[in-house]
Amino acid sequence: MNKLRRSLFFLLAIGAAMPAVAATQELPAPESAEFCTAVQKILANTDMGGTNTVFTVLGDYGASKPTVDPLTTFQLVSYQGSLPIMVSCKIKTAAHLRAAHGDEAAGQQRFCPDVTRLLQAQAVAKLRATDGAAADRAAAFVVDDNEPYATGRGYLGDFQLSYVGEDGAVHFNSPGLFQDYDAWFTWILPERLQGQSYCHFPTAEYMEALASGAMQPPIDIVFDDTLVVAPPR
């Protein structure tokens, strides 16, 4: 009963921290072209999904820039062996959607760690059905509140997707990029840089692998030719 209560409290806390669209939503599979579409809806609190493109070449993803009208988004999946460990999304901010499509187009802006916590809850729920101890370990993971970068160079900089903190807990990073479209200096920026919101997310599948002991932290993400971004054959 105590384990059930801990699981329930954990899921309720995750739901309370997320916008209404995310509280009961299960994100699509990492390889699905619907993944970053769902992220767009969650982070901008919008019903708009747009057209999402999944890249399998790192350079193509790096050079891509989402557009607000028509709404286009971009996605990249990183693998270790056959396991998708990270999904990268490029989407538009809530403020830019409102400016282009009206005040009702988007709501409160959310940020990358919010989706990572949703993925954590998804991993816990799946593990709870088969491995209570692993589910407890996944519930104890810590999602860091990463501040988003202001430049693409920072966003595509190397980082640790997971690591063991000084507290002994497994931590996850969700670095991103955010350009506040409502900022006074937005008009100075080239249009292609305005109102952009980028994120890197650990997958629920990767969290499950860590919680079950199938993999161990840390894992370093290096944005070069060693990063596998094409589905294994």
N, C-alpha and C positions, 0 to 999 in steps of 0.2 A: 504493500500500500504506500509506503514511504517513497519508493522509487516512482510509482505512478504519480504521486503528488508532485515530486520534483520535476518530472517530465511535463506535467500539466502546467505548473508554474512557469517553467522555462518557455513553453510555447506561448503562453499568454503574455509573457513579458516581451517576446519577440513581436507578437501581433500588435501590442500596444505601442511599440516604437515605430511601426511602419504605417504608411498611408493605407487607407481603406482598401485600395485595389490590391495591396500586397498581403494583407493580413491572412487571407485564406487561399492565396494563390500559390500553386506549385510551379516553379520555373520549368520550362521545357528542358529536354536533354541538351547537354553542352554543344553537341554537333548540330543540333537543329537550327535552321535559319530563323526560327521563332524566338530563340533565346534573347538576342539583343532587342528584338521587337518588344518582348515582355519587359526587359530592363528599361527601355524608353518609357513605357507606360507607367512603370513603378516610380522611377526617379523623377519624372516630370508630373506625376499624378495626372495622367491624361488618358483619354481613350484613343488618341492618335497613335498609330503604329508605323505607318509609312512603309517604305520598301527597304528591306535589309539585305545586304550582300555579305556572304561569307568568303573571306580570302583564304588562300592556301599558300600565299607567298608573303613573307614578312615585309618586304619592301613595298609591296602594293598596299598593304594595310597601313604602313607608316605614312605613305603619301596621301592617303584618302582623307577627305574632309566632308562630313555630313552637311546636308543642305536642309533648309527649313521649309522651302516651298518650291518644288514638292519635297516632302519630308523623306530623306534618305538616311540610313544608318549603316554601320559597318561592323564586322565581327571577325575575330581570329581565335582559333582554338589551338592550345599548346598541349602536347602529349609527352608522357614519359612511358616508353613502350607502347602498349595499346590503350593506356588509360588517359583520358582527357583530364589534365590537372588544372588548367586555367582557361578561362574565356575572357577575351578582351573585347570591349564594346566602345564604339564611338557613336554618340547620340547627340540630341539637341537639348538645351536647357529649357526649363519651364518658362522662363521670362521671354526667351526668343520665340517660343511657340505662341505665347500670348500676344506678342507684338505683331506676329505675322498672321495669326488666325483668330484673334479676338480674345477678350478677357476670360471667356469660358473654356478656352482650349486646353488650359493646364492649371494645375493647382500648386500646392506647396512643393518646393524643390527638396529632393532628398539626395543623398550622396552615397558614394560607392560602398562604405561599410554597412549601410542599411541593407543592401542586397546580399552582402556576404552573411549577415546575420540571418536573413531569410534562408539562404542556402544551408547554413548551419542547422537551422530548425528542420529543414527538409531531410538532412542527413540523420539527425537524431530520430525523427519519426520513422524513417525506414529501418534504422538499426534496432529500434525498440521492438519491432515485430519478431526479430530473430536473435538478438544478442543484447540483452539488457546491460551488461557490463560495458560493452563497446558504446552503447547509447549514452551511458553515464559519462564516459570519457569524452565523447563528442560534445555533450552538453557543457562540459567544463572547459572547452576550448575558449580562447580569448580572441575576439576580433578587435584589432587595434583601430583607433579612430584617426586614420591617416588624413592629414591635410592635403588637399589636391594641389598639384603643381600648376604653375601659370604658363609653362612652356611645354612643347612637344618633346624637347630634349629631356626634360625631367621625367615626363611620362614614360618615355622609352628608355629610361636609365635602368641599369641592373638593380635587382633587389631580391630579398628573400621572401618567397611566397609564404613559407612557414618557418618558424624557428621556436626554440625553447627559451623562454624568458628567464630572467633572474628569479622570478617567482616559481619556477619549475613547471609552469603551464605551457601548453602548446599555443602559440600565437599565430594569427594570420594577418598578413598585410593585404590591403586593397587599394593600392595607389591609383591616383587618377589625375585628371586635368579638368579645370573648371574655369570658364570665362563668364563672369557675371554680366549678362547682357544689359542689366540696368545700371551698370557702373558708368560714371560720367565720362570715362575715357574710351568707351566702346566705339564711338564714332571715329576715333583716330585709327583704329585697327582696320586692316584689310577685311573685307566682308567675309572671306573664307575662314577667318579666325574668330568671328563673333559668335557668341552664344554656344560654344562647344562644351560638351561634357563627355569625358573619356574615363574608362575604368578598366582595371584588371581584377578579375574575381577568381579565387580558388573554387574549384567545382565541388559540389556535394559528394561526388564520387571520390575525389581526392581526400576529403575529410573523412569519409567512411573508411578508406584504406588506412589512414593514420590511426583512426579510432580502433580498428580491428587488429592493428599490428602488421598488416600486410606491407606497409611502407613506414619509414621513419623520417622525422624532421631532422634537419632543415632541408629545404630545397631552394637552390639558387636559380633565379631566372636571369639569363643573359641574352640580350637581344642581338644575336649574331647568327651565323650559319649553323651553329650547333642546336639552336632552338627548333624542335620538330613541330611544324605547324600544318602539316598535311596528314590526313587520316592514314593510319597504318594499313598496308595492303595485306 
